Every structure is written in structure tokens, then in C-alpha cells.
Amino acid sequence: MRFQHYKGGIYELVCEATLESDLSTMIVYRAANGSIWCRPREVFFEMIEVDGKQVQRFTPMEE
């Protein structure tokens, strides 16, 4: 599944993973340039404020 970051980048969700140190759920995702990233699930899907509006950090894209 692909997502668009609020700053415009397009990312592909690769998988969910478990962080060994505290067993929290991480989202593993790939940027258009092939780099691999991860961030906590709560952060990936959280709402943030941009220019006074609440928006999703990553918005799902239509396939």
C-alpha cells in the first residue's frame, strides 16, 4: 500500500515489525529512492497540525 507524506513524498508500506527492546509495533516503509525507513506505528498514523489544520502524517493513496 502506498502513502503520501504531508510534505508530499510517496512511500510504500513494506511491513509492520516488532521492536525487540520494548515490543512496540513499528512501520517499515520505502521511499521512492529506495531508502528504507521505520517509525512507531502510532507516529506513522497520527494526526499532526500543519498551518493550523489537523492532517494525517501519512495519507493512504488510492491504488
Order of alpha helices (4+ residues) and beta strands (2+ residues): beta-beta-beta-beta-alpha-beta-beta-beta
